[in-house]
């Protein structure tokens, strides 16, 4: 899959764009997103292959865990 840049207006996020990014994660893809200080690279925690890909892309040792971002409504 090719890299795509999807700009989401944080004041008025378009549901279609959020849904598109969610589908990428659901299919085992990776999504970059801004945090307070840097850009994060995320994967579906429940998808073993996606997590392996995330470790490989970030060149991170398996012993070093990732931060978990969750939505609390």
C-alpha positions in Angstrom: 0.0 0.0 0.0 1.2 3.5 -0.8 1.6 6.2 1.8 -1.3 8.6 1.9 -1.6 11.9 3.8 -5.0 12.5 5.2 -5.5 15.8 6.9 -8.2 15.8 9.6 -9.5 19.1 11.0 -9.4 18.5 14.8 -12.2 21.1 15.3 -14.4 19.5 12.7 -13.2 15.9 12.0 -14.8 14.3 9.0 -16.3 10.9 9.9 -15.3 9.4 6.5 -11.6 10.2 7.1 -11.6 8.7 10.6 -13.4 5.6 9.2 -10.8 5.3 6.4 -8.0 5.3 8.9 -9.8 2.8 11.2 -10.1 0.5 8.2 -6.4 0.7 7.6 -5.7 -0.4 11.2 -8.4 -3.1 10.9 -6.6 -4.6 7.9 -3.3 -4.7 9.6 -1.9 -1.4 8.3 0.0 1.3 10.2 -1.2 4.8 10.8 0.9 7.9 11.7 -0.8 10.5 14.0 0.3 13.6 15.8 0.8 13.6 19.6 1.7 16.6 21.8 5.4 16.4 21.0 6.0 14.0 18.0 4.3 11.9 15.5 3.3 8.4 16.6 3.0 5.3 14.5 0.2 3.1 15.4 -1.1 -0.5 14.8 -3.9 -2.6 16.0 -2.7 -4.2 19.2 -4.9 -7.2 18.7 -3.3 -8.0 15.3 -0.1 -10.0 15.8 1.2 -9.4 12.3 0.5 -5.7 12.5 2.4 -5.5 15.8 5.3 -7.4 14.3 5.3 -5.0 11.4 5.3 -2.0 13.8 8.3 -3.4 15.7 10.1 -4.1 12.4 9.4 -0.6 10.9 10.4 1.2 14.1 13.5 -1.1 14.5 12.4 -1.7 18.1 13.4 -4.7 20.2 10.5 -6.9 21.2 11.4 -6.4 24.9 10.6 -2.7 24.6 6.9 -2.2 24.8 4.8 0.5 23.1 2.5 3.0 24.6 -1.2 2.2 24.3 -3.6 4.9 23.1 -7.3 4.3 23.8 -10.5 6.3 23.4 -12.4 6.9 26.6 -15.9 8.3 26.0 
